[in-house]
Amino acid sequence: MNNDKAFTPFQLKNFQLRNRLGVAPMTRMSSIRDSVPRQDVLDFLGARAQNGAAIVYTEAIVTDYESSQGYPGQARMTTQRQIDTWRTVNETIHAADALSIMQMFHCGRMAWPEVNPAGRSLAPSRISVKQLNPLTGQPYPLADEMSVFDIRHVINGFIETAKGAVAAGFDGIEIHGAHGYLISQFLSAYSNQRSDEYGGTPERRYRFAHEVIEAVRQVVPQDRLLIFRISDWGVADMEVSLFGARDEYQTIIRYLSGEPIDAISVSTYDYSLKAFGTDKNMAQLTREASHLPIFICGKIYDRASAEEALLDADIALSGKSTLLNPHWFEDVRTGKTMAAYTSEEANIAYTETPLP
Ligand SMILES: Cc1cc2nc3c(=O)[nH]c(=O)nc-3n(C[C@H](O)[C@H](O)[C@H](O)COP(=O)(O)O)c2cc1C
């Protein structure tokens, strides 16, 4: 196997990355006051840059104060205090020669209305997931079907949050279109059964994502990155394939590839799994349909898995391994034998126990 791509530099638009490895976005639910995360949670990001990451992602930042929050303790990026806090995180990441990316999300029907100051929950269609909310043991609320007014209003939240990220000095902004949250809900016929211009054909289901990208790009300067994260799975009803078939997935990837974005970030459970009944993995299927740089994530935990994942992608992101092993980047470099961490082990992310 090719064994030396992970530590070769990569030119991502105007940014020269020192290697091909990064910290995946990870929600920590630690914000108590003012939607600002705990200091140790912020320090974790700088520490991973110091430990060798080329790219460091924030947790999913919530886009508005009304309907976007899906978990307690999520962070926001629209007040001066929030922006100033994140600016110091960026300074640390930049001083360590890494790139910082702010991921932003709206939970859609995966809502926790009590934590949204306006108590609303919104979705493309009035359909609940089957699974109970694992944090409450209760069903998710039945969301209101978004009106066109709601759609415009929610897009404003993405715009304002992107402006906050630009002001805070992030190198890039990622629109979270994966994991069965709002944008993903519009993309998938599993959750989008609208009969207006936002539902029906893949092109119409894509319209909301297009409008978010178009609006956000206008406030993200050309010298900063705009990235879109996509997945075929959602955090609820995990067995469901959100795109259902290769053709539909690749159609959406082709639409995305015509947008003014700088990379597509593909999220999987396991990068190596073949998808949609084909003999290709998700990165390969994405590459077939796109000329854009591709990030891949999912069970990349050591040098061999990183190198194999990078055969079909440009950047490999790792979640649980970067969370639990502060020396992960160095351990990958030296080829140390390591095992993949379990989701149970990663639950430390949601406690007040400081990470190693
Ligand atoms: C504690 C935790 C929090 C996560 N939060 C987010 C998130 O906010 N946004 C997101 O896109 N993915 C999130 N993920 C998914 C990761 O980004 C990644 O896709 C997943 O962990 C699979 O990669 P891994 O096998 O390297 O852990 C989270 C994962 C973990 C373990």
The ligand as a Tripos MOL2 file, in Angstrom:
@<TRIPOS>MOLECULE
LIG
   31    33     1     0     0
SMALL
NO_CHARGES

@<TRIPOS>ATOM
      1 C1        -18.3760   13.1730   20.8540 C.3       1 LIG1
      2 C2        -18.7140   13.3230   19.3970 C.ar      1 LIG1
      3 C3        -19.3670   14.4670   18.9530 C.ar      1 LIG1
      4 C4        -19.6440   14.6490   17.5900 C.ar      1 LIG1
      5 N1        -20.2150   15.8230   17.1620 N.ar      1 LIG1
      6 C5        -20.3170   16.0730   15.8220 C.ar      1 LIG1
      7 C6        -20.6890   17.3590   15.3470 C.ar      1 LIG1
      8 O1        -20.9160   18.3040   16.1130 O.2       1 LIG1
      9 N2        -20.7630   17.5350   14.0160 N.ar      1 LIG1
     10 C7        -20.5020   16.5400   13.1190 C.ar      1 LIG1
     11 O2        -20.5920   16.7480   11.9130 O.2       1 LIG1
     12 N3        -20.1120   15.3070   13.5470 N.ar      1 LIG1
     13 C8        -19.9980   15.0770   14.8710 C.ar      1 LIG1
     14 N4        -19.5250   13.8560   15.2960 N.ar      1 LIG1
     15 C9        -19.1250   12.8470   14.2860 C.3       1 LIG1
     16 C10       -17.6210   12.9510   14.0030 C.3       1 LIG1
     17 O3        -17.3080   14.1660   13.3630 O.3       1 LIG1
     18 C11       -17.1570   11.7750   13.1170 C.3       1 LIG1
     19 O4        -17.8120   11.8750   11.8890 O.3       1 LIG1
     20 C12       -17.4330   10.4310   13.7570 C.3       1 LIG1
     21 O5        -16.9860   10.4120   15.1030 O.3       1 LIG1
     22 C13       -16.7830    9.2880   12.9970 C.3       1 LIG1
     23 O6        -15.3760    9.4230   13.0060 O.3       1 LIG1
     24 P1        -14.4510    8.4880   13.9720 P.3       1 LIG1
     25 O7        -14.7540    7.0720   13.6020 O.co2     1 LIG1
     26 O8        -13.0650    8.9180   13.6440 O.co2     1 LIG1
     27 O9        -14.8440    8.8100   15.3930 O.co2     1 LIG1
     28 C14       -19.2930   13.6440   16.6580 C.ar      1 LIG1
     29 C15       -18.6550   12.4830   17.1230 C.ar      1 LIG1
     30 C16       -18.3450   12.3280   18.4590 C.ar      1 LIG1
     31 C17       -17.6200   11.0820   18.9080 C.3       1 LIG1
@<TRIPOS>BOND
     1     1     2 1
     2     2     3 ar
     3     2    30 ar
     4     3     4 ar
     5     4     5 ar
     6     4    28 ar
     7     5     6 ar
     8     6     7 ar
     9     6    13 1
    10     7     8 2
    11     7     9 ar
    12     9    10 ar
    13    10    11 2
    14    10    12 ar
    15    12    13 ar
    16    13    14 ar
    17    14    15 1
    18    14    28 ar
    19    15    16 1
    20    16    17 1
    21    16    18 1
    22    18    19 1
    23    18    20 1
    24    20    21 1
    25    20    22 1
    26    22    23 1
    27    23    24 1
    28    24    25 2
    29    24    26 1
    30    24    27 1
    31    28    29 ar
    32    29    30 ar
    33    30    31 1
@<TRIPOS>SUBSTRUCTURE
     1 LIG1         1 GROUP 0 **** ****
